Amino acid sequence: MGEEYAPARPRYGGFAICFAILMALSCVPLLLTALPPLLDYPNHLARMSLLLGHPAADLQRYVAARWAPLPNLGMDGVVPFLALVMPLEWAGKLFIALTFVLLAGGTAALHRVLYGRWSTWSLLAFLLLYTRLLLWGFMGYLFGCGLAMVAFAVWIALQDRHWAVRAAVGCLFALAVYLAHLLAFGLYAVMVAGYEFGQVWRLRKPIVAAVRDLAIGGVPFLPALVLMSMNSSAGRIVYGNPLRKFDLLFSVFDDYSRPFDVACFAIAVLAVGFVFWRRWVRLAPELVLPLLGLLAVYLAMPSQLFTAAGVERRIPLMIFLVLIGGSRWQAAFARREAFFMAGAAAMFAARLGVIVAVWHNAGKLYAELLPGFDTLPRGGCLAVGFGKDSIQVAKAPLTHFPVLALLRRDDFVTTLFAYPEQQPIALQPEAARLATLLTQDGLWYAFVENSTPLSPAASSALAECGHVAFVDPHPFALKNTAGLVPLFVTPRFKIYRVAAASPPS
């Protein structure tokens, strides 16, 4: 890129101050609630408590830690260590903040290595921190995406270093991204491959140099591929409606108010499209192939891949982050840049205001519901029932809220995440049997809808477990309460003791 196109940019100090202010503002919602209202987050937090050390004696008959080099350890490999020096609640929040730093910082770092200067344009990444992926609680993937952005920036920065240095550093980053999340690792590999092939094409490298550079680009991924070959994957591959590929791009702005979020997304797309069309903003040639590669993967990706659901909806975030980090505003239009960034700042403030309001209200609801766990005995078992329509992003999601009984009462909860391909937590035979018999939808149909009675084996397992909780995003009532003694009943969260079970002493 010629120097005549180099716009005036803030010095590092000015950029760092802007970055720090935006990061601090982005973390404000984390201070407003003891439990971030992210769908899967309570389940993740319960698992972190198990990984901190040996569970309580009563819990050891249900679960055990089984560490392995799984490609989904982004949260598992960080939070337990943070929790050694701070409360687990704050360790989880700090992990979310670190994820924000990696996503926004990785985008800024990519821009820096491509153009040699820091840019306020790269701060557009802050608009993409609160996305549908975060609200679902896909923490490992988001952390992996942040690592992948940093790793990609480092890979480009080392392009003129000795091949051994580049390969060694690349191996460390590739392993880190792989262990954080498999899909993030795959996207990182696509970006590196696109970059290296693009360099061969753009620079018209001789065949020997081209083969050498492509081989060096592939070396860092070999250790991770060896680990991948040791892990088995099971499950289905399901493709959704291909027309949804257009709709799922909106997931990067889809938070709590559909009309407001659609309006923001439309304004952002039109504004960014306009500045590219007018050539006020240009994309680095080195990133054309990486972006095309990510787009091709997005178009080809199924909606479910083995045990991972919503796979295709996870990719647009990476596409937009690379687009932001890989482009820049041209100097001749500096005044227009200031106007554009002022509009982006206004949108950031408005969207963050919505997040703050929602998380504040969610925090108040959780504070009202948490005492319900004190009605449970320690070291027991809690079955959980919810309907299939309950698994959705809400302003205060409750689907996995009952799993917090594991933290507060050392109780085994039947909906605890314990998939061998994804988590380093294994269910003991007794727990696996209870979880298999006491399915969440089976309990929901039997008691809330009163449409399908429990099988004799499930009824016996429920009596053995002793307690059951029901949750739903909307107020509900049980149509069948036979054999259930209410312990804590609210419109959306209810705990019962099974009459056949002995009450706590």
C-alpha positions as CSV (number, residue, x, y, z in Angstrom):
1,M,0.0,0.0,0.0
2,G,1.5,3.4,-0.9
3,E,2.3,5.9,1.7
4,E,0.1,8.5,0.0
5,Y,-2.9,6.5,1.3
6,A,-1.7,6.4,4.9
7,P,-4.1,8.3,7.0
8,A,-3.2,10.1,10.1
9,R,-3.7,7.8,13.1
10,P,-3.5,8.2,16.8
11,R,-0.2,7.4,18.4
12,Y,-0.1,4.2,20.4
13,G,-0.9,6.1,23.7
14,G,-4.0,7.7,22.2
15,F,-5.2,4.4,20.7
16,A,-4.5,2.5,24.0
17,I,-6.6,5.1,25.9
18,C,-9.5,4.7,23.4
19,F,-9.2,0.9,23.6
20,A,-9.1,0.9,27.4
21,I,-12.2,3.1,27.7
22,L,-14.2,1.0,25.3
23,M,-13.1,-2.2,27.0
24,A,-14.0,-0.8,30.4
25,L,-17.5,0.2,29.1
26,S,-17.9,-3.2,27.5
27,C,-17.3,-4.8,30.9
28,V,-19.9,-2.7,32.8
29,P,-22.7,-5.3,32.3
30,L,-20.5,-7.9,34.1
31,L,-20.6,-5.8,37.3
32,L,-24.4,-5.6,37.4
33,T,-25.2,-9.3,38.1
34,A,-23.7,-12.1,40.1
35,L,-24.6,-14.4,37.2
36,P,-24.2,-13.2,33.6
37,P,-27.4,-14.1,31.8
38,L,-25.9,-16.4,29.2
39,L,-27.8,-19.6,28.4
40,D,-25.0,-22.2,29.0
41,Y,-23.0,-20.2,31.5
42,P,-24.4,-21.8,34.7
43,N,-23.5,-25.2,33.4
44,H,-20.0,-24.0,32.5
45,L,-19.6,-22.4,35.9
46,A,-20.7,-25.7,37.7
47,R,-18.1,-27.6,35.7
48,M,-15.4,-25.1,36.7
49,S,-16.1,-25.8,40.3
50,L,-15.6,-29.5,39.7
51,L,-12.3,-28.9,37.9
52,L,-11.0,-26.8,40.8
53,G,-10.3,-29.9,42.8
54,H,-11.8,-33.0,44.2
55,P,-15.6,-32.7,44.6
56,A,-17.3,-33.2,47.9
57,A,-17.4,-36.8,49.1
58,D,-21.1,-37.1,48.4
59,L,-20.6,-35.8,44.8
60,Q,-17.7,-38.2,44.0
61,R,-20.2,-41.0,43.5
62,Y,-21.8,-39.0,40.7
63,V,-19.0,-37.2,38.8
64,A,-15.2,-37.3,38.2
65,A,-12.7,-35.1,36.4
66,R,-11.2,-36.8,33.3
67,W,-8.6,-34.5,31.8
68,A,-7.7,-35.1,28.2
69,P,-6.5,-32.9,25.3
70,L,-10.0,-32.1,24.1
71,P,-10.6,-29.4,21.5
72,N,-13.0,-27.5,23.7
73,L,-11.0,-26.4,26.8
74,G,-11.0,-22.7,26.3
75,M,-12.8,-22.0,29.6
76,D,-11.7,-25.2,31.4
77,G,-8.0,-24.4,30.9
78,V,-8.3,-20.8,32.2
79,V,-11.0,-20.3,34.8
80,P,-9.9,-23.0,37.4
81,F,-6.5,-21.3,37.5
82,L,-8.0,-17.9,37.9
83,A,-10.3,-19.2,40.7
84,L,-7.2,-20.2,42.7
85,V,-6.7,-16.5,43.5
86,M,-10.2,-15.1,43.4
87,P,-13.8,-16.3,43.9
88,L,-15.1,-18.5,41.1
89,E,-17.9,-16.0,40.3
90,W,-15.3,-13.4,39.5
91,A,-13.0,-15.8,37.7
92,G,-15.8,-16.6,35.3
93,K,-16.4,-12.9,34.7
94,L,-12.7,-12.2,34.2
95,F,-12.7,-15.0,31.6
96,I,-15.5,-13.2,29.7
97,A,-13.5,-9.9,29.9
98,L,-10.3,-11.7,28.7
99,T,-12.4,-13.0,25.8
100,F,-13.4,-9.5,24.9
101,V,-9.8,-8.4,25.1
102,L,-8.7,-11.1,22.7
103,L,-11.5,-10.5,20.2
104,A,-11.1,-6.7,20.1
105,G,-7.3,-6.8,20.7
106,G,-6.8,-9.5,18.1
107,T,-8.6,-7.4,15.5
108,A,-6.5,-4.3,16.3
109,A,-3.3,-6.4,16.2
110,L,-4.2,-7.7,12.8
111,H,-4.7,-4.2,11.5
112,R,-1.4,-3.1,13.1
113,V,0.7,-5.8,11.5
114,L,-0.9,-5.3,8.1
115,Y,-0.6,-1.5,8.0
116,G,2.1,-0.7,10.5
117,R,0.0,1.6,12.7
118,W,-2.9,1.5,15.1
119,S,-6.3,2.6,13.8
120,T,-9.6,3.7,15.3
121,W,-11.2,1.8,12.5
122,S,-10.2,-1.5,14.1
123,L,-12.2,-0.4,17.2
124,L,-15.4,-1.3,15.3
125,A,-14.8,-4.8,16.7
126,F,-16.3,-3.5,20.0
127,L,-19.7,-3.5,18.3
128,L,-19.3,-7.3,17.9
129,L,-18.6,-8.3,21.5
130,Y,-22.2,-8.8,22.6
131,T,-23.5,-11.2,20.0
132,R,-26.0,-14.1,19.8
133,L,-23.0,-16.4,20.4
134,L,-22.2,-14.8,23.7
135,L,-25.9,-14.9,24.7
136,W,-25.9,-18.6,24.0
137,G,-22.9,-19.0,26.2
138,F,-20.5,-20.4,23.6
139,M,-17.5,-19.3,25.8
140,G,-14.9,-21.8,24.5
141,Y,-15.6,-20.9,20.9
142,L,-15.5,-17.1,21.5
143,F,-12.2,-17.5,23.4
144,G,-10.8,-19.6,20.6
145,C,-11.8,-17.0,18.0
146,G,-10.0,-14.3,20.0
147,L,-6.9,-16.5,20.2
148,A,-7.2,-17.2,16.5
149,M,-7.2,-13.5,15.7
150,V,-4.1,-12.9,17.8
151,A,-2.4,-16.0,16.3
152,F,-3.2,-14.9,12.8
153,A,-1.7,-11.4,13.5
154,V,1.4,-13.0,15.0
155,W,1.8,-15.3,12.0
156,I,1.8,-12.4,9.6
157,A,4.1,-10.4,11.8
158,L,6.7,-13.2,11.7
159,Q,6.6,-13.6,7.9
160,D,10.2,-12.3,7.5
161,R,11.6,-14.2,10.5
162,H,13.6,-17.5,10.2
163,W,11.3,-20.4,9.3
164,A,12.2,-22.3,12.4
165,V,11.1,-19.4,14.6
166,R,7.9,-19.0,12.6
167,A,7.1,-22.7,12.8
168,A,7.8,-23.0,16.6
169,V,5.7,-19.9,17.5
170,G,3.1,-21.1,15.0
171,C,2.9,-24.5,16.7
172,L,2.3,-23.0,20.1
173,F,-0.5,-20.8,18.9
174,A,-2.1,-23.5,16.8
175,L,-2.1,-25.9,19.8
176,A,-3.6,-23.2,22.0
177,V,-6.4,-22.4,19.5
178,Y,-7.0,-26.1,19.0
179,L,-7.4,-26.8,22.7
180,A,-9.6,-23.7,23.0
181,H,-12.1,-24.9,20.4
182,L,-12.0,-27.1,17.3
183,L,-14.0,-24.8,15.0
184,A,-11.9,-21.8,15.9
185,F,-8.9,-23.9,15.0
186,G,-10.4,-24.9,11.7
187,L,-11.1,-21.2,10.9
188,Y,-7.6,-20.2,11.9
189,A,-6.2,-22.9,9.6
190,V,-8.3,-21.5,6.7
191,M,-7.0,-18.0,7.4
192,V,-3.3,-19.1,7.4
193,A,-3.8,-21.2,4.3
194,G,-5.5,-18.4,2.5
195,Y,-2.8,-15.9,3.5
196,E,0.0,-18.2,2.4
197,F,-1.6,-19.1,-1.0
198,G,-2.4,-15.4,-1.5
199,Q,1.3,-14.5,-0.9
200,V,2.4,-17.1,-3.4
201,W,0.0,-15.8,-6.0
202,R,0.5,-12.1,-5.4
203,L,4.3,-12.2,-5.3
204,R,4.6,-14.7,-8.1
205,K,7.0,-16.8,-6.1
206,P,9.1,-19.4,-7.9
207,I,7.9,-22.9,-7.5
208,V,10.6,-23.9,-5.0
209,A,10.0,-20.9,-2.8
210,A,6.2,-21.4,-3.1
211,V,6.4,-25.1,-2.0
212,R,8.8,-24.2,0.9
213,D,6.5,-21.4,2.2
214,L,3.4,-23.5,1.9
215,A,5.1,-26.3,3.8
216,I,6.2,-24.0,6.5
217,G,2.6,-22.7,6.8
218,G,1.4,-26.3,7.3
219,V,4.0,-27.3,9.9
220,P,2.4,-25.5,12.9
221,F,-0.8,-27.5,12.5
222,L,0.8,-31.0,12.6
223,P,0.8,-31.4,16.4
224,A,-2.8,-30.4,16.7
225,L,-3.7,-32.8,13.9
226,V,-2.0,-35.6,15.8
227,L,-4.2,-34.8,18.8
228,M,-7.2,-34.6,16.6
229,S,-6.6,-38.1,15.3
230,M,-6.7,-39.4,18.9
231,N,-10.2,-38.0,19.6
232,S,-13.3,-39.7,18.1
233,S,-16.3,-37.7,17.0
234,A,-19.8,-39.1,17.0
235,G,-23.2,-37.6,16.2
236,R,-25.1,-36.4,13.2
237,I,-24.3,-34.0,10.4
238,V,-27.4,-31.9,9.6
239,Y,-27.8,-29.2,7.0
240,G,-30.4,-26.5,7.4
241,N,-32.2,-24.4,4.9
242,P,-29.4,-22.8,2.7
243,L,-31.4,-19.5,2.6
244,R,-30.8,-19.2,6.3
245,K,-27.1,-18.4,5.5
246,F,-28.3,-14.8,4.7
247,D,-30.3,-14.6,7.9
248,L,-27.6,-15.9,10.2
249,L,-25.2,-13.1,9.2
250,F,-27.5,-11.0,11.5
251,S,-26.4,-13.1,14.5
252,V,-23.5,-10.7,15.2
253,F,-26.1,-8.0,16.1
254,D,-29.0,-10.1,17.3
255,D,-29.3,-9.4,21.1
256,Y,-32.6,-8.7,22.8
257,S,-34.8,-6.3,20.7
258,R,-35.3,-7.6,17.2
259,P,-36.6,-4.3,15.7
260,F,-33.7,-2.4,17.3
261,D,-31.1,-5.0,16.4
262,V,-32.3,-5.3,12.8
263,A,-32.2,-1.5,12.4
264,C,-28.7,-1.4,13.8
265,F,-27.5,-4.2,11.6
266,A,-29.1,-2.6,8.5
267,I,-27.5,0.7,9.3
268,A,-24.1,-0.9,9.9
269,V,-24.2,-3.0,6.7
270,L,-25.3,-0.1,4.6
271,A,-22.7,2.3,6.1
272,V,-19.8,-0.2,5.7
273,G,-20.9,-1.2,2.2
274,F,-21.1,2.5,1.3
275,V,-17.6,3.4,2.4
276,F,-16.2,0.4,0.6
277,W,-18.1,1.3,-2.5
278,R,-16.9,4.8,-2.4
279,R,-13.3,3.5,-1.9
280,W,-12.9,5.5,1.3
281,V,-12.0,2.2,2.9
282,R,-9.8,-0.5,1.3
283,L,-9.2,-4.1,2.1
284,A,-5.6,-5.3,2.3
285,P,-4.9,-7.6,-0.7
286,E,-3.3,-10.1,1.6
287,L,-6.7,-10.8,3.2
288,V,-8.7,-11.4,0.1
289,L,-8.1,-15.1,0.0
290,P,-8.5,-15.6,3.8
291,L,-11.9,-13.9,3.7
292,L,-13.0,-15.9,0.7
293,G,-11.9,-19.0,2.5
294,L,-13.9,-18.2,5.5
295,L,-16.9,-17.3,3.4
296,A,-16.6,-20.7,1.5
297,V,-16.5,-22.5,4.8
298,Y,-19.6,-20.6,6.0
299,L,-21.5,-21.6,2.9
300,A,-20.5,-25.2,3.2
301,M,-20.9,-25.7,6.9
302,P,-23.9,-27.7,8.3
303,S,-26.1,-26.5,11.1
304,Q,-25.1,-29.4,13.3
305,L,-21.7,-31.1,13.1
306,F,-21.5,-34.2,15.3
307,T,-22.3,-33.0,18.9
308,A,-22.0,-29.3,18.1
309,A,-25.2,-27.5,17.3
310,G,-25.5,-24.1,15.6
311,V,-22.2,-24.5,13.9
312,E,-22.8,-22.3,10.8
313,R,-24.1,-19.4,12.9
314,R,-20.7,-19.2,14.7
315,I,-18.7,-18.3,11.6
316,P,-20.0,-14.8,10.6
317,L,-18.3,-13.2,13.7
318,M,-14.9,-14.3,12.5
319,I,-15.7,-13.1,9.0
320,F,-16.6,-9.6,10.2
321,L,-13.6,-9.4,12.6
322,V,-11.2,-10.2,9.8
323,L,-12.9,-7.7,7.5
324,I,-12.5,-5.0,10.2
325,G,-8.9,-5.9,11.0
326,G,-7.9,-6.3,7.4
327,S,-9.2,-2.9,6.1
328,R,-8.4,0.7,6.6
329,W,-9.7,4.2,5.9
330,Q,-7.7,6.2,3.3
331,A,-6.1,9.4,4.2
332,A,-7.9,11.6,1.7
333,F,-11.1,11.1,3.6
334,A,-10.1,11.7,7.2
335,R,-13.0,14.0,7.9
336,R,-15.5,11.5,6.7
337,E,-13.7,8.9,8.9
338,A,-14.3,11.1,12.0
339,F,-18.0,11.4,11.1
340,F,-18.3,7.6,10.5
341,M,-16.6,6.7,13.8
342,A,-18.8,9.2,15.7
343,G,-21.8,7.4,14.3
344,A,-20.3,4.0,15.3
345,A,-19.6,5.3,18.8
346,A,-23.3,6.4,19.1
347,M,-24.4,3.0,18.0
348,F,-22.1,1.3,20.5
349,A,-23.4,3.5,23.3
350,A,-27.1,2.7,22.4
351,R,-26.5,-1.0,22.1
352,L,-24.5,-1.2,25.3
353,G,-27.3,0.7,27.1
354,V,-29.7,-2.0,26.1
355,I,-27.3,-4.7,27.4
356,V,-26.9,-2.8,30.7
357,A,-30.6,-2.5,31.3
358,V,-31.3,-6.2,30.5
359,W,-28.4,-7.5,32.6
360,H,-29.3,-5.4,35.5
361,N,-32.9,-6.8,35.5
362,A,-31.6,-10.3,35.0
363,G,-29.3,-9.8,38.0
364,K,-32.3,-8.9,40.2
365,L,-34.2,-12.0,39.1
366,Y,-31.3,-14.3,39.8
367,A,-30.8,-12.8,43.2
368,E,-34.5,-13.6,44.0
369,L,-34.1,-17.2,42.8
370,L,-30.7,-18.2,44.2
371,P,-32.1,-18.7,47.8
372,G,-34.2,-21.5,46.4
373,F,-31.2,-23.8,46.3
374,D,-31.0,-23.5,50.1
375,T,-34.1,-25.7,50.3
376,L,-32.1,-28.6,49.0
377,P,-30.1,-31.1,51.1
378,R,-26.3,-31.2,50.6
379,G,-24.8,-33.9,48.5
380,G,-28.1,-35.0,47.0
381,C,-29.5,-35.3,43.5
382,L,-31.6,-32.8,41.5
383,A,-33.5,-33.8,38.4
384,V,-34.4,-31.0,36.0
385,G,-37.3,-30.7,33.6
386,F,-37.8,-28.2,30.8
387,G,-39.5,-28.3,27.4
388,K,-37.8,-28.3,24.0
389,D,-39.0,-24.7,23.5
390,S,-37.3,-23.7,26.7
391,I,-33.8,-23.9,25.1
392,Q,-33.6,-20.3,23.8
393,V,-31.9,-17.1,24.4
394,A,-33.9,-15.0,26.8
395,K,-33.3,-11.8,28.8
396,A,-32.8,-13.9,31.9
397,P,-32.3,-17.5,30.7
398,L,-33.1,-20.2,33.2
399,T,-32.6,-23.4,31.2
400,H,-29.3,-24.3,33.0
401,F,-29.9,-22.3,36.1
402,P,-30.7,-25.4,38.3
403,V,-27.2,-26.7,37.6
404,L,-26.0,-24.1,40.1
405,A,-27.2,-26.5,42.8
406,L,-23.9,-28.3,42.2
407,L,-22.0,-25.1,43.3
408,R,-24.2,-24.1,46.2
409,R,-25.2,-27.5,47.6
410,D,-22.8,-30.1,46.1
411,D,-25.8,-31.8,44.4
412,F,-25.6,-33.8,41.3
413,V,-27.8,-32.2,38.6
414,T,-29.0,-34.4,35.8
415,T,-28.5,-31.8,33.1
416,L,-24.8,-31.2,33.9
417,F,-22.7,-31.1,30.7
418,A,-20.6,-34.2,30.5
419,Y,-20.0,-35.1,26.9
420,P,-16.7,-37.1,26.5
421,E,-15.8,-35.3,23.2
422,Q,-16.4,-31.8,24.8
423,Q,-15.8,-31.7,28.5
424,P,-13.3,-33.1,30.9
425,I,-16.1,-34.3,33.2
426,A,-17.3,-37.9,33.3
427,L,-20.5,-39.2,34.9
428,Q,-20.1,-42.2,37.2
429,P,-22.4,-45.2,36.3
430,E,-25.0,-44.2,38.8
431,A,-25.2,-40.6,37.6
432,A,-25.2,-41.7,33.9
433,R,-28.2,-44.0,34.6
434,L,-30.1,-41.3,36.4
435,A,-29.4,-38.7,33.6
436,T,-30.5,-41.2,30.9
437,L,-33.8,-42.1,32.7
438,L,-34.6,-38.6,33.9
439,T,-34.6,-36.6,30.7
440,Q,-35.6,-33.0,30.9
441,D,-38.4,-33.2,28.3
442,G,-39.7,-36.5,29.8
443,L,-40.1,-34.8,33.2
444,W,-41.7,-31.8,31.5
445,Y,-44.2,-33.9,29.6
446,A,-45.1,-35.9,32.8
447,F,-45.6,-33.1,35.2
448,V,-46.0,-29.7,33.5
449,E,-48.0,-30.9,30.4
450,N,-49.3,-34.1,32.0
451,S,-49.3,-35.6,28.5
452,T,-46.9,-38.6,28.8
453,P,-46.4,-40.4,32.2
454,L,-43.0,-41.5,33.3
455,S,-42.0,-45.1,32.7
456,P,-41.7,-47.3,35.8
457,A,-37.9,-47.1,35.5
458,A,-38.0,-43.3,35.3
459,S,-40.4,-43.1,38.3
460,S,-38.1,-45.3,40.3
461,A,-35.1,-43.1,39.3
462,L,-36.9,-39.9,40.3
463,A,-37.7,-41.3,43.7
464,E,-34.1,-42.3,44.1
465,C,-32.9,-38.8,43.0
466,G,-35.3,-37.3,45.5
467,H,-35.7,-33.8,44.1
468,V,-36.8,-32.2,40.8
469,A,-36.8,-28.6,39.5
470,F,-38.7,-27.2,36.5
471,V,-37.7,-24.1,34.5
472,D,-39.0,-22.2,31.6
473,P,-38.5,-18.6,30.1
474,H,-42.2,-18.0,30.6
475,P,-44.5,-18.4,33.7
476,F,-45.9,-21.9,33.9
477,A,-47.8,-24.2,36.2
478,L,-47.7,-28.0,36.8
479,K,-50.8,-29.9,35.6
480,N,-49.6,-33.0,37.5
481,T,-48.2,-32.6,41.0
482,A,-48.8,-36.2,42.2
483,G,-46.0,-37.3,44.5
484,L,-44.3,-33.8,44.6
485,V,-44.0,-31.6,47.7
486,P,-43.3,-27.9,46.9
487,L,-40.1,-26.5,48.4
488,F,-39.6,-23.3,46.3
489,V,-42.1,-22.1,43.8
490,T,-41.9,-19.1,41.6
491,P,-43.6,-18.4,38.2
492,R,-40.6,-19.7,36.1
493,F,-38.5,-21.7,38.5
494,K,-39.9,-24.4,40.8
495,I,-38.2,-27.0,43.1
496,Y,-40.0,-30.0,44.5
497,R,-39.2,-32.9,46.8
498,V,-40.4,-36.3,45.6
499,A,-42.8,-37.6,48.3
500,A,-41.3,-41.0,48.2
501,A,-37.9,-39.6,49.2
502,S,-37.0,-38.8,52.8
503,P,-37.0,-35.1,53.6
504,P,-33.6,-33.5,54.6
505,S,-32.7,-33.7,58.2
